Amino acid sequence: MRETSRTRRSRGAAAALMAALLLLTGTLAGCDSSSDARGNGAPATRRPSPKPTPLWDRSPDSIAAVGDSITRGFDACVVLSDCPEVSWATGTDTTVRSLALRLIGAPAVAERSWNYARSGADVADLAEQMTQAAAKKPELVTVMVGANDACADSEERMTPVDAFRRSFEGALKELRRTAPKAQVYVSSVPDLKRLWSTGRGDPLGRQIWKLGICASMLGNADDESPKAELRRTRVHERVVAYNEVLKDVCGKDMRCRYDGGAVFDFRFSGDQLSRWDWFHPSKNGQGRLAEIAYRNITAATAPRA
């Protein structure tokens, strides 16, 4: 009987030892699966996947320009006429030193830069211009548009902000359909109220304004009544809203860079405005636009708004 009890006790001890070993093994395995690579027992944390780095070539070798009369050099050389040779984007005038001259050099500008902007164009015209630009497979497309959307015959006829967004989104989509890797540089809309304030003191400029240039802002330039001031303020706010759209839509495209509001913030002086209309940039003003664009395009990081 003593032998049988001893045997049972031995078997029980062995079973208990085996259960303890199994429990210990399971516990260690659980610890291994939750520890970090250093084995310090701390819970492992899953690192988020890195976001793709936006692609931006700071020295593009071909340029297409789209937009409105500013990019066509309107009123910079001859009254009420385009002068694309002084365009800030693609011009050949060496005193302006356009973006194209600065980036790709004089010998190649004629072969590797194209200007599809049109005087009088607004954002609804941009998709057609983008189609023309995309056909050239440019490395960079410059965009300056929106002034004509605010410069309507009356305040009520300004382009609604939602419609402005739809048109700009559609234009970028059209570009991406044919030229998915083209970079896009978007200039902000100039501060039209500041232009009114700068040019209103010139008698010739005021006479030209009466021909209908940006009537929503420049009409009745000498009127300082509360009603006129309210009208100008609403036009100003619309320009600000357009720039927010340009910034937002461009920010969703990894190959698009907004100027951070640099053109809107630039204080055009008398020397930088056309001596005929005190509204469009002169040759000097076109040069300043080229400087702003070149600085932002070649910067290591995009400008902050």
C-alpha positions as CSV (number, residue, x, y, z in Angstrom):
1,M,0.0,0.0,0.0
2,R,2.9,2.4,0.7
3,E,4.3,1.7,-2.7
4,T,1.0,2.5,-4.4
5,S,0.6,5.8,-2.6
6,R,4.1,6.8,-3.3
7,T,3.6,6.0,-7.0
8,R,0.4,8.1,-7.1
9,R,2.1,11.0,-5.4
10,S,4.9,10.8,-7.9
11,R,2.5,10.8,-10.8
12,G,0.6,13.8,-9.4
13,A,3.8,15.8,-8.9
14,A,4.9,15.0,-12.5
15,A,1.5,16.1,-13.8
16,A,1.6,19.3,-11.8
17,L,5.1,20.0,-13.0
18,M,4.1,19.4,-16.6
19,A,1.1,21.8,-16.3
20,A,3.4,24.5,-14.8
21,L,5.8,24.1,-17.6
22,L,3.1,24.5,-20.2
23,L,1.7,27.5,-18.5
24,L,5.1,29.1,-18.3
25,T,5.8,28.4,-21.9
26,G,2.5,30.0,-23.0
27,T,3.2,33.0,-20.8
28,L,6.6,33.5,-22.3
29,A,5.3,33.1,-25.8
30,G,2.7,35.8,-25.1
31,C,5.3,38.1,-23.8
32,D,7.5,37.6,-26.9
33,S,4.6,38.5,-29.2
34,S,3.9,41.8,-27.4
35,S,7.4,43.0,-26.7
36,D,9.3,45.4,-28.9
37,A,12.4,44.6,-30.9
38,R,14.7,45.5,-28.0
39,G,13.1,42.9,-25.7
40,N,12.3,45.4,-23.0
41,G,8.8,44.1,-22.4
42,A,7.1,47.3,-23.5
43,P,4.1,46.8,-25.8
44,A,5.0,47.1,-29.5
45,T,3.6,50.2,-31.3
46,R,2.7,50.0,-35.0
47,R,4.3,52.9,-36.8
48,P,2.1,54.5,-39.5
49,S,3.2,54.0,-43.1
50,P,5.2,57.0,-44.3
51,K,3.3,59.4,-46.5
52,P,4.6,59.7,-50.1
53,T,6.8,62.7,-50.5
54,P,5.4,65.2,-53.0
55,L,7.3,65.3,-56.2
56,W,8.6,68.8,-57.2
57,D,11.3,69.4,-59.8
58,R,12.9,72.8,-59.0
59,S,14.4,73.2,-62.5
60,P,11.7,72.3,-65.1
61,D,12.8,72.4,-68.7
62,S,9.6,73.3,-70.5
63,I,6.8,75.7,-69.6
64,A,3.2,76.3,-70.7
65,A,1.3,79.3,-69.4
66,V,-2.5,79.6,-69.0
67,G,-4.7,82.3,-67.6
68,D,-5.8,85.8,-68.5
69,S,-4.6,89.2,-69.7
70,I,-1.9,89.6,-67.1
71,T,-0.1,86.6,-68.5
72,R,-0.6,88.0,-72.0
73,G,1.2,91.2,-71.1
74,F,-1.9,93.3,-71.8
75,D,-1.3,97.1,-71.8
76,A,2.4,96.6,-70.9
77,C,3.7,97.8,-74.3
78,V,0.8,99.4,-76.3
79,V,-2.5,100.7,-75.1
80,L,-5.4,98.1,-75.1
81,S,-3.2,95.4,-76.7
82,D,-1.5,92.2,-75.7
83,C,2.3,92.1,-75.5
84,P,3.2,88.4,-74.9
85,E,6.9,89.1,-75.3
86,V,6.9,90.8,-71.9
87,S,4.8,88.1,-70.2
88,W,6.1,87.2,-66.7
89,A,5.7,83.5,-67.6
90,T,7.0,83.0,-71.1
91,G,8.2,86.3,-72.4
92,T,11.4,86.9,-74.3
93,D,12.1,90.5,-73.2
94,T,15.4,90.5,-71.4
95,T,14.5,93.5,-69.2
96,V,11.6,91.5,-67.8
97,R,13.5,88.2,-67.5
98,S,10.5,86.0,-67.6
99,L,10.2,82.7,-65.7
100,A,11.0,80.9,-68.9
101,L,14.2,82.9,-69.4
102,R,15.3,82.3,-65.9
103,L,14.6,78.6,-65.9
104,I,15.4,77.3,-69.4
105,G,17.4,80.2,-71.0
106,A,17.1,82.4,-74.0
107,P,18.1,79.9,-76.7
108,A,15.4,77.4,-75.8
109,V,12.5,79.7,-74.8
110,A,11.0,79.7,-78.3
111,E,11.0,75.9,-78.5
112,R,10.1,74.9,-75.0
113,S,7.6,77.5,-73.8
114,W,4.0,78.2,-74.8
115,N,1.5,80.9,-73.8
116,Y,-2.1,79.8,-74.0
117,A,-3.5,82.6,-71.8
118,R,-6.2,84.8,-73.3
119,S,-7.1,88.4,-72.4
120,G,-10.6,88.5,-70.9
121,A,-10.5,84.8,-69.9
122,D,-12.0,83.7,-66.6
123,V,-11.7,80.4,-64.7
124,A,-14.4,78.8,-66.9
125,D,-12.0,79.1,-69.9
126,L,-9.2,77.4,-68.1
127,A,-10.0,73.8,-69.1
128,E,-9.7,74.5,-72.8
129,Q,-6.4,76.2,-72.2
130,M,-5.2,73.3,-70.2
131,T,-6.1,70.9,-73.0
132,Q,-3.8,73.0,-75.3
133,A,-1.1,73.1,-72.7
134,A,-1.2,69.4,-72.0
135,A,-0.8,68.5,-75.6
136,K,2.8,69.9,-75.4
137,K,3.6,67.7,-72.4
138,P,5.2,70.5,-70.5
139,E,7.2,69.9,-67.3
140,L,5.6,73.0,-65.8
141,V,2.2,74.7,-66.3
142,T,1.8,78.2,-64.8
143,V,-1.7,79.4,-63.8
144,M,-2.9,83.0,-63.1
145,V,-6.6,83.3,-63.3
146,G,-9.5,84.8,-61.2
147,A,-9.2,88.6,-61.7
148,N,-11.8,88.6,-64.5
149,D,-14.1,86.4,-62.3
150,A,-14.2,89.3,-59.8
151,C,-13.9,92.1,-62.4
152,A,-17.5,91.8,-63.7
153,D,-19.7,94.5,-65.1
154,S,-21.4,94.6,-61.7
155,E,-20.9,93.0,-58.3
156,E,-23.8,90.7,-58.8
157,R,-22.2,89.1,-61.9
158,M,-19.0,88.0,-60.2
159,T,-18.4,84.2,-60.5
160,P,-19.9,82.4,-57.5
161,V,-17.2,80.8,-55.3
162,D,-18.7,77.3,-55.7
163,A,-18.7,77.7,-59.5
164,F,-15.1,79.0,-59.4
165,R,-14.1,75.8,-57.5
166,R,-15.8,73.5,-59.9
167,S,-14.1,75.1,-62.9
168,F,-10.7,75.1,-61.4
169,E,-11.0,71.4,-60.3
170,G,-12.2,70.6,-63.8
171,A,-9.3,72.4,-65.4
172,L,-6.7,70.5,-63.3
173,K,-8.5,67.2,-64.1
174,E,-8.3,68.0,-67.8
175,L,-4.6,68.6,-67.5
176,R,-4.1,65.4,-65.6
177,R,-5.9,63.4,-68.2
178,T,-3.2,64.0,-70.8
179,A,-0.2,65.2,-68.7
180,P,-0.4,63.5,-65.4
181,K,3.2,64.3,-64.3
182,A,3.2,68.0,-65.3
183,Q,3.9,70.3,-62.4
184,V,1.5,73.2,-61.8
185,Y,2.4,76.6,-60.3
186,V,-0.7,78.6,-59.3
187,S,-0.4,82.4,-58.7
188,S,-2.8,84.0,-56.3
189,V,-5.3,86.6,-57.7
190,P,-3.9,90.2,-57.2
191,D,-5.5,92.4,-54.5
192,L,-7.9,94.5,-56.7
193,K,-8.8,96.8,-54.0
194,R,-5.1,97.8,-53.5
195,L,-4.9,98.4,-57.2
196,W,-7.9,100.7,-57.0
197,S,-6.3,102.6,-54.1
198,T,-3.0,103.0,-56.0
199,G,-4.3,104.0,-59.4
200,R,-7.3,106.2,-58.4
201,G,-5.2,109.3,-58.2
202,D,-4.1,109.2,-61.9
203,P,-6.5,111.2,-64.2
204,L,-5.6,109.1,-67.3
205,G,-6.1,105.9,-65.4
206,R,-9.5,107.0,-64.2
207,Q,-10.5,107.8,-67.8
208,I,-9.4,104.3,-68.9
209,W,-11.3,102.7,-66.1
210,K,-14.5,104.3,-67.4
211,L,-14.2,102.2,-70.5
212,G,-15.2,99.3,-68.3
213,I,-12.0,97.8,-66.9
214,C,-13.0,95.9,-63.7
215,A,-16.2,97.9,-63.2
216,S,-17.1,96.0,-60.0
217,M,-14.1,97.4,-58.3
218,L,-12.9,100.4,-60.4
219,G,-16.3,101.8,-61.4
220,N,-17.0,105.3,-59.9
221,A,-13.5,105.4,-58.6
222,D,-13.9,108.7,-56.8
223,D,-17.1,107.6,-55.0
224,E,-16.3,107.1,-51.3
225,S,-19.8,106.7,-50.1
226,P,-20.6,103.9,-47.7
227,K,-22.4,102.0,-50.5
228,A,-19.4,102.2,-52.8
229,E,-17.1,101.2,-50.0
230,L,-19.3,98.2,-49.2
231,R,-19.2,97.2,-52.9
232,R,-15.4,97.3,-53.0
233,T,-15.2,95.3,-49.8
234,R,-17.4,92.6,-51.2
235,V,-15.3,92.4,-54.3
236,H,-12.2,92.2,-52.2
237,E,-13.8,89.4,-50.1
238,R,-14.6,87.5,-53.3
239,V,-10.9,87.6,-54.4
240,V,-9.9,86.3,-51.0
241,A,-12.3,83.5,-51.4
242,Y,-11.0,82.6,-54.8
243,N,-7.5,82.5,-53.4
244,E,-8.7,80.1,-50.7
245,V,-10.1,77.8,-53.5
246,L,-6.8,78.0,-55.4
247,K,-4.9,77.1,-52.3
248,D,-7.2,74.2,-51.3
249,V,-7.6,72.6,-54.7
250,C,-3.9,72.9,-55.5
251,G,-3.0,71.5,-52.1
252,K,-4.8,68.2,-53.0
253,D,-2.5,67.7,-56.0
254,M,1.0,66.4,-55.2
255,R,2.5,68.1,-58.2
256,C,0.8,71.5,-57.6
257,R,2.4,74.5,-55.8
258,Y,0.4,77.6,-54.7
259,D,2.3,80.8,-54.3
260,G,1.2,81.2,-50.7
261,G,-0.6,84.5,-51.5
262,A,2.5,86.2,-52.8
263,V,1.0,88.0,-55.7
264,F,-2.1,89.0,-53.7
265,D,0.3,90.5,-51.0
266,F,2.6,92.3,-53.5
267,R,2.2,96.0,-53.4
268,F,2.3,97.2,-57.0
269,S,3.6,100.7,-57.2
270,G,3.1,103.3,-60.0
271,D,6.2,102.0,-61.8
272,Q,4.9,98.5,-61.7
273,L,1.4,99.3,-63.2
274,S,0.6,100.1,-66.8
275,R,0.8,103.8,-67.5
276,W,-2.3,103.5,-69.7
277,D,-4.7,101.7,-67.3
278,W,-3.1,101.7,-63.8
279,F,-4.4,98.2,-63.4
280,H,-2.4,95.7,-65.5
281,P,1.3,95.2,-64.7
282,S,3.8,97.3,-66.7
283,K,7.1,95.7,-67.9
284,N,8.5,96.4,-64.4
285,G,5.5,94.8,-62.8
286,Q,5.8,91.7,-65.1
287,G,9.4,91.4,-64.0
288,R,8.3,91.4,-60.3
289,L,5.8,88.7,-61.1
290,A,8.6,86.7,-62.7
291,E,10.7,87.1,-59.6
292,I,8.0,85.9,-57.3
293,A,7.3,82.8,-59.5
294,Y,11.0,81.9,-59.9
295,R,11.6,82.2,-56.2
296,N,8.6,80.0,-55.3
297,I,9.2,77.4,-58.0
298,T,12.9,76.9,-57.1
299,A,12.4,77.0,-53.4
300,A,13.1,73.8,-51.5
301,T,9.6,73.9,-49.9
302,A,6.3,75.4,-51.0
303,P,5.5,78.8,-49.6
304,R,3.1,79.1,-46.7
305,A,0.0,81.0,-47.1
